[in-house]
Amino acid sequence: MTSRELTGLLPLPERAAGDEAKRRWADAACLLAFGAIGWPWLLYSLWGGRRAEKARLLDRLGLDDHALPHLGSWKADVGFLHRIVDAVEELRPRVVVELGAGASTLVCARALERNGGGRLVSYDQHGGFVEATAQWLESQGVAADLRHAPLTRSVPGWPGSWYDLADLPERIDLLIVDGPPWTVHPFVRGAAESLFDRLSPGAVILLDDAARPGERIVARRWRERHPGIAFRRLSGSTKGTLVGRRSTGGEVVPFPARPAARPELAGWRRAAAVMMLVGAGWVAHDVADGMDAPAEAAAFLAEASSSHSAGLTRQRMRSQIESARLNRPEIAAATGIAIPALPGRWQVVDVQLYPTGEGMAVATAMRTDRGEPVTLFATRAETPAERRPLLGRSHGRAVAYWEVGAFAYALTADIDPARVLTLAAEVAAAG
């Protein structure tokens, strides 16, 4: 069986062996409680995403229409798979480590193949599933290093059984966490932090199912313990995605050791927390969601406004040579950023690359058909906007912004805000 086949709601059963596989009663209670609270996510996860988005994914990867016939359930959905392709296109990673094989393995391996190559090491706890997935990838003409990693280990500070990860790469550029399943323990994926010291500067972590209550608590702990990694939860998938980016300015700061609870009290404390979650019901959902809300657009708008100011300054300086050639295919190939088509009568004045906290950005200074100086800022970011532009302000000027797929765009100008929004709508429609 592979992720190609239709599956049920729950993940594949674990093959427990001996006393090591027996859960303490408090862990079992925690599992039941989170199942009671998280059932809406479990039902919603049966939907693998919109057909149009799956078609766009297959087109991005050059795969045939039947390459991913069944998504959803315990498998990755279309939104998370797009995030993997986005990360590969942006990072061009040399080494990717994946926890939990399946559809994501095919997508990541194919994305690497189409973006300069790279090594994918994928671990899964089911030996037969690993073998079947390897054959599936071979039938699609791609390859990955798939390994059987039974759940026989444990990581201090995290409940549940963890992978027996053999021969891990010394450096990881992209870490994909899509396992073990929540049925092992709602917090079990938190143990992936045991790999964080192997992350290269600028490396990215992708955690699937980030909207579930267990993963939200994991995300909160990771934020507290690893200040050297910037985490944020993104929308755009049925089950949510947590993205972490390691700082390029130094090593990951280790989390401080905490005094262990007395053994006779640890179970009672966990059980009490479980009862509180059950009693709180959907209120617990709302609280967790508030503590893990996606980042607002303020930083993105500030970067867009700053790029407009920088462009105007360059145009006033004789010593600065402007580049008025906008080569959209070359920019897409070099940066992974798609620049939309521009209205026909607009004149490009300058094109510049900008580093941002989320990676590379492209700023295109232009003049409209009325001669108005405007700047189009394009990068990968998460904002409240969709395809229809929204209007914001930064540094005292109007900024209209919108999103298309993985990319966020902002049009900035020192003119009437209503006019800025109209111009942005023209660009959004043209692109």
C-alpha positions in Angstrom: 0.0 0.0 0.0 1.2 3.6 -0.8 -0.2 7.1 -0.5 -1.5 6.5 -4.1 -4.4 4.4 -2.7 -7.6 5.6 -1.0 -7.2 5.4 2.7 -9.4 5.8 5.8 -9.5 8.5 8.4 -6.9 7.0 10.8 -3.3 6.3 10.0 -1.8 2.9 9.5 -1.8 0.8 12.7 1.4 0.7 14.7 3.0 -2.7 15.4 3.6 -2.6 19.1 6.1 -5.0 20.6 6.7 -5.7 24.3 6.4 -3.4 27.3 8.1 -0.5 25.5 4.9 0.0 23.4 2.5 0.2 26.4 1.3 3.7 27.1 0.9 5.0 30.6 -2.7 5.6 31.5 -2.2 9.4 31.5 -0.9 9.3 27.9 -3.9 7.2 26.9 -6.2 9.7 28.5 -4.4 12.5 26.7 -4.9 10.7 23.4 -8.6 10.2 24.0 -9.1 13.8 25.1 -7.3 15.3 22.1 -9.3 13.0 19.9 -12.5 14.3 21.4 -11.4 17.9 21.0 -9.8 17.5 17.5 -12.5 15.5 15.7 -13.5 18.4 13.5 -9.9 18.5 12.2 -10.0 14.8 11.6 -13.1 15.0 9.6 -11.9 18.1 7.6 -8.7 16.4 6.8 -10.6 13.8 4.7 -10.6 16.6 2.1 -7.3 16.7 0.3 -7.8 20.2 -1.3 -9.3 21.7 -4.3 -9.0 20.0 -7.7 -7.7 23.2 -9.3 -4.9 23.4 -6.8 -4.0 19.8 -7.3 -3.9 20.4 -11.1 -1.7 23.4 -10.5 0.6 21.2 -8.3 0.9 18.5 -10.9 1.6 21.1 -13.6 4.4 22.7 -11.4 6.0 19.3 -11.1 5.4 18.0 -14.6 3.5 15.0 -13.3 0.6 13.3 -15.1 -3.0 13.7 -14.0 -3.1 10.4 -12.2 0.1 10.7 -10.2 -1.7 11.7 -7.0 -5.2 10.3 -7.3 -6.1 10.3 -3.6 -5.0 12.9 -1.0 -6.3 13.8 2.4 -7.1 11.5 5.3 -3.8 10.9 7.1 -1.8 11.9 4.0 -0.6 15.3 3.1 -3.1 17.6 1.4 -2.5 19.8 -1.6 -1.8 22.9 0.4 1.1 21.3 2.3 2.5 19.8 -0.9 2.6 23.2 -2.5 4.5 24.5 0.6 7.1 21.8 0.0 7.5 22.8 -3.6 7.7 26.5 -2.6 10.5 25.7 -0.1 12.5 23.7 -2.6 12.2 26.4 -5.2 13.3 29.1 -2.8 16.0 27.2 -0.9 17.4 24.9 -3.6 18.4 22.6 -0.7 21.2 20.1 -1.0 19.9 17.9 1.8 16.2 17.3 2.8 15.2 15.1 5.7 11.5 13.9 5.8 9.8 12.3 8.7 6.8 10.3 7.4 7.0 9.1 3.8 4.2 9.2 1.2 2.8 11.7 -1.3 5.1 14.3 0.1 8.1 12.1 -0.8 7.1 12.0 -4.4 6.4 15.7 -4.5 9.7 16.7 -2.8 11.8 14.3 -4.9 10.3 15.7 -8.1 10.7 19.3 -7.0 14.4 18.7 -6.2 14.9 17.1 -9.6 13.4 20.2 -11.3 15.3 22.7 -9.2 19.0 21.8 -9.3 18.9 18.4 -7.6 19.5 17.5 -4.0 19.4 14.6 -1.6 16.1 13.5 0.0 16.3 11.1 3.0 12.8 10.0 4.0 12.1 8.0 7.2 8.9 6.0 7.9 8.0 3.5 10.7 6.3 1.0 8.4 8.8 -1.2 6.5 6.3 -2.5 4.0 5.1 1.1 3.3 8.7 2.2 2.7 9.2 -0.6 0.1 5.9 0.1 -1.7 6.6 3.9 -1.7 10.1 3.3 -3.2 8.5 1.3 -6.0 5.8 4.0 -6.5 8.5 6.7 -6.9 10.4 4.5 -9.3 7.3 4.1 -11.5 7.1 7.9 -11.6 10.8 8.2 -12.6 12.1 9.8 -9.4 14.2 8.5 -6.6 14.8 9.2 -2.9 16.7 7.5 -0.1 13.8 5.9 1.8 14.5 4.2 5.1 12.6 2.1 7.6 12.8 3.8 11.1 10.7 1.9 13.6 9.2 3.8 16.6 11.5 2.3 19.2 13.2 5.5 20.6 12.3 8.3 23.0 13.3 11.9 23.2 13.6 13.5 26.7 10.8 16.0 27.3 8.4 14.6 24.7 5.9 11.7 25.2 5.4 8.9 22.8 7.7 6.6 20.8 10.1 8.2 18.3 11.8 7.1 15.2 15.0 5.1 15.3 16.9 7.4 12.9 20.0 5.8 11.6 22.8 7.6 9.6 21.3 11.1 9.8 22.9 13.7 7.5 25.2 16.1 9.4 23.5 19.1 7.9 19.9 19.6 7.0 18.6 22.4 4.7 14.9 21.5 4.7 13.2 19.4 7.4 9.7 18.1 6.7 7.8 16.8 9.7 4.8 14.8 8.7 5.0 12.0 11.3 4.6 10.1 13.5 0.8 10.2 13.5 -1.1 11.8 16.3 -2.4 8.4 17.4 1.1 7.7 18.9 0.7 10.9 21.0 -0.8 14.3 20.3 2.6 15.9 21.1 4.9 13.3 19.6 6.1 15.4 16.6 7.6 17.9 19.1 10.5 15.4 19.3 11.6 16.6 15.9 13.5 19.3 17.8 16.2 16.7 18.4 17.2 17.4 14.8 17.3 21.2 15.1 21.0 21.3 15.9 21.7 19.8 12.5 19.9 22.6 10.6 22.1 24.7 8.4 21.9 28.6 8.6 18.7 29.7 6.9 17.3 26.2 6.9 13.5 25.7 6.9 11.2 23.4 8.9 7.8 22.4 7.6 5.4 20.9 10.2 2.1 19.4 8.8 -1.2 19.4 10.6 -0.3 22.6 12.4 -3.9 23.5 13.0 -4.5 20.6 15.3 -4.5 21.3 19.1 -1.5 19.0 19.7 0.7 20.6 17.1 -0.3 24.1 18.3 1.1 23.2 21.7 4.2 21.8 20.1 4.6 25.0 18.1 4.3 27.1 21.3 7.0 25.0 23.0 9.3 25.2 20.0 9.0 29.0 20.0 9.9 29.2 23.7 12.8 26.8 23.4 14.4 27.9 20.1 14.6 31.7 19.8 17.1 31.2 17.0 14.3 29.9 14.8 11.4 32.1 13.6 8.1 30.1 13.6 4.8 31.1 12.1 1.7 29.2 11.2 0.4 29.6 7.6 -3.0 29.1 6.1 -3.6 27.7 2.7 -4.0 24.0 3.6 -6.8 22.0 5.1 -4.7 21.1 8.2 -2.4 24.0 8.5 1.4 24.4 8.1 3.9 25.6 10.6 7.0 27.1 9.0 10.3 27.7 10.9 13.3 29.4 9.5 16.6 29.2 11.3 18.6 32.4 11.7 21.6 32.9 9.5 23.4 34.8 12.2 24.6 32.0 14.5 23.8 28.7 16.1 20.4 27.7 17.4 20.1 28.7 21.1 19.5 25.6 23.1 16.4 25.6 25.3 17.0 25.9 29.0 16.7 22.7 31.2 13.6 22.6 33.3 13.3 20.8 36.6 11.5 17.5 36.1 8.2 17.0 37.8 8.1 14.4 40.6 7.2 11.0 39.0 4.2 10.5 41.2 2.7 13.8 40.2 3.6 14.0 36.5 0.7 11.7 35.5 -1.8 13.5 37.6 -0.8 16.9 36.2 -1.1 15.6 32.6 -4.4 14.0 33.4 -5.6 17.3 35.0 -4.6 19.2 31.9 -6.5 16.7 29.8 -9.6 17.2 31.8 -9.3 20.9 31.5 -9.1 20.6 27.7 -12.1 18.3 27.6 -14.1 20.6 29.8 -13.1 23.7 27.9 -14.0 22.1 24.6 -14.1 24.6 21.7 -13.0 27.4 24.0 -9.6 25.6 24.2 -9.6 25.8 20.4 -10.1 29.5 20.3 -7.5 30.1 23.0 -4.9 27.9 21.2 -5.7 29.7 17.9 -5.2 33.1 19.5 -1.8 32.1 20.8 -0.7 30.9 17.4 -2.2 33.4 15.0 -0.5 34.0 11.6 1.7 37.0 11.3 0.1 40.2 10.2 1.0 42.1 7.0 2.8 44.9 8.8 6.4 43.7 8.2 5.6 43.0 4.5 4.1 46.4 4.0 7.0 48.1 5.7 9.5 46.3 3.4 7.4 47.2 0.3 7.3 50.9 1.4 11.1 50.9 2.1 11.8 49.5 -1.3 9.8 52.3 -2.8 11.8 54.9 -0.9 15.1 53.2 -1.9 14.0 53.2 -5.5 13.2 56.9 -5.5 16.5 57.7 -3.8 18.4 55.7 -6.5 16.6 57.6 -9.2 17.8 60.9 -7.7 21.5 59.7 -7.6 23.6 60.1 -10.7 26.2 57.6 -9.4 23.6 54.7 -9.2 23.1 52.9 -12.4 19.5 51.8 -12.9 18.4 48.5 -14.5 15.3 49.1 -16.6 15.1 45.6 -18.0 12.5 43.3 -16.5 13.3 39.7 -17.5 10.5 37.8 -15.8 11.6 34.2 -16.8 15.2 34.9 -15.6 13.9 36.3 -12.2 11.7 33.3 -11.7 14.5 30.9 -12.5 17.1 32.6 -10.3 14.9 33.5 -7.3 11.8 31.4 -7.6 9.6 34.5 -7.5 6.9 34.9 -10.2 6.5 38.6 -11.4 3.1 39.3 -12.8 2.6 40.8 -16.2 2.4 44.6 -16.2 -0.2 46.9 -17.8 0.9 47.6 -21.4 1.7 51.3 -21.2 3.6 51.2 -17.9 7.4 52.0 -18.2 9.9 50.0 -16.1 12.5 52.4 -14.5 14.5 50.0 -12.3 14.6 46.4 -11.1 16.4 45.4 -7.9 16.7 42.4 -5.7 16.2 42.8 -2.0 17.0 40.5 1.0 14.1 40.1 3.5 13.5 38.1 6.6 11.6 35.5 4.5 14.2 35.3 1.7 14.6 37.1 -1.6 12.3 39.9 -2.9 12.1 41.8 -6.2 11.3 45.5 -6.4 10.3 46.9 -9.7 10.1 50.7 -10.0 7.8 52.0 -12.7 5.9 54.9 -14.1 2.2 54.4 -15.0 0.5 55.7 -18.2 0.0 58.9 -16.3 3.6 59.2 -15.2 3.0 58.3 -11.6 6.1 56.7 -9.8 5.0 53.3 -8.3 6.9 50.3 -7.0 5.8 46.7 -7.3 7.3 44.6 -4.5 7.1 40.8 -4.9 8.2 38.1 -2.4 6.9 35.0 -0.5 4.9 36.2 2.5 1.7 35.4 4.3 -0.8 38.3 4.6 -4.6 38.6 5.1 -5.1 39.4 1.4 -6.0 37.0 -1.4 -6.2 37.7 -5.1 -8.3 40.9 -4.6 -6.0 43.7 -3.4 -6.4 45.2 0.1 -5.3 48.7 1.1 -2.9 49.4 3.9 -0.5 52.1 5.0 3.2 52.1 6.0 5.6 55.0 6.5 2.7 57.4 5.9 2.0 56.1 2.3 -0.6 53.9 0.8 0.3 50.3 0.0 -2.1 48.0 -1.9 -1.3 44.3 -1.5 -2.6 40.9 -2.7 -1.5 37.3 -3.0 -1.4 34.7 -5.8 -0.5 31.2 -4.7 2.7 31.4 -2.7 3.6 34.9 -3.6 2.6 38.2 -2.1 2.6 41.5 -4.0 2.5 45.1 -3.0 2.1 48.3 -5.0 3.3 51.4 -3.3 3.1 55.1 -4.4 2.9 58.6 -2.9 -0.5 59.3 -4.4 -4.1 59.1 -3.5 -4.9 55.7 -1.7 -7.9 55.1 -3.9 -5.7 55.5 -7.0 -3.1 53.1 -5.6 -5.8 50.5 -5.0 -7.1 50.9 -8.6 -3.6 50.5 -10.0 -3.0 47.4 -7.9 -6.2 45.9 -9.2 -5.0 46.5 -12.8 -1.7 44.7 -12.1 -3.6 41.8 -10.3 -5.9 41.5 -13.3 -3.1 41.6 -15.8 -1.1 39.0 -14.0 
